[in-house]
Amino acid sequence: MAKRLDINSVPAIVGIVGPVVVIVGDLAASLSIPGYSPIRDSVSSFALTCLGWLQSICFLAMGLLLQIFAAGLFFNIRRARGFHVGIALLALCGFVLMLIATFHMDHPGAPPIDGTIHAIASYGLGLLFPIAILSLAPSFKRTPNWKGIFVYTLIAGILAFGLIIGALFGDQRGWFGLYERIIILNALVWVEVVAVHFLRVLLRQEPKPQP
């Protein structure tokens, strides 16, 4: 390694850890609840089960980590058109994810506003994410060590748009849980891939000479 891990590597590391925590947490928890089907039942409905607190913790952590990850990208990528919009929206995605974890879908005994906030935040996140990464794509293309992420970001952004449109207007009766998880997985894999690339770029940099 040309460079040891330091404080500048934190955003890349949290970007790697966050998606793994969410995926492992969802799989382990959803498969542990009798009668709950990760294929049929939505991710949001899992929050109403006895292990819903675990999902909330995972989503809260991912939201915070995503904001740290966005801050790391802000200081390590060359600015191109849409850069600031992309960074701001990516950080906003982290905040919205925390809202989703805090306000659960409608259920008996819950204030009606909780379900409204949850629904708006969920679909809002689905629209914000592709706009955010597509806005960052020109900056990836402009930065020499990040050009390899450009095409993948375009593909992930277009796929995210298509999936959320399908969720809004399509019919996923019987397999909505799986469809929703595909949407989430696309976003998490993008963060994971970009974070791994981010860390590799940092480790390849020559250490700064000591004064």
DAJO-V563142 format. One record per backbone hydrogen bond with DSSP energy under -1.0 kcal/mol. NH is the residue of the N-H (numbers start at 0). CO is the residue of the C=O. Records with the same first field share a line. If there is no record, write none. Layout:
NH = CO / CO
//
This chain:
1 = 202
8 = 5
9 = 6
12 = 8
13 = 9
14 = 10
15 = 11
16 = 12
17 = 13
20 = 16
21 = 17
22 = 18
23 = 19
24 = 20
25 = 21
26 = 22
27 = 23
28 = 24
29 = 25
30 = 26
31 = 28
35 = 32
40 = 36
46 = 43
47 = 44
48 = 45
51 = 48
53 = 50
54 = 50
55 = 51
56 = 52
57 = 53
58 = 54
59 = 55
60 = 56
61 = 57
62 = 58
63 = 59
64 = 60
65 = 61
66 = 62
67 = 63
68 = 64
69 = 65
70 = 66
71 = 67
72 = 68
73 = 69
74 = 70
75 = 72
82 = 79
85 = 81
86 = 82
87 = 83
88 = 84
89 = 85
90 = 86
91 = 87
92 = 88
93 = 89
94 = 90
95 = 91
96 = 92
97 = 93
98 = 94
99 = 95
100 = 96
101 = 97
102 = 98
109 = 106
113 = 110
115 = 111
116 = 112
117 = 113
118 = 114
119 = 115
120 = 116
121 = 117
122 = 118
123 = 119
124 = 120
125 = 121
126 = 122
127 = 123
128 = 124
130 = 126
131 = 127
132 = 128
133 = 129
134 = 130
135 = 131
136 = 132
139 = 135
140 = 136
141 = 137
142 = 138
145 = 142
148 = 145
149 = 146
152 = 148
153 = 149
154 = 150
155 = 151
156 = 152
157 = 153
158 = 154
159 = 155
160 = 156
161 = 157
162 = 158
163 = 159
164 = 160
165 = 161
166 = 162
167 = 163
168 = 164
169 = 165
174 = 171
177 = 38
178 = 174
179 = 175
180 = 176
181 = 177
182 = 178
183 = 179
184 = 180
185 = 181
186 = 182
187 = 183
188 = 184
189 = 185
190 = 186
191 = 187
192 = 188
193 = 189
194 = 190
195 = 191
196 = 192
197 = 193
198 = 194
199 = 195
200 = 196
201 = 197
202 = 198
203 = 199
//
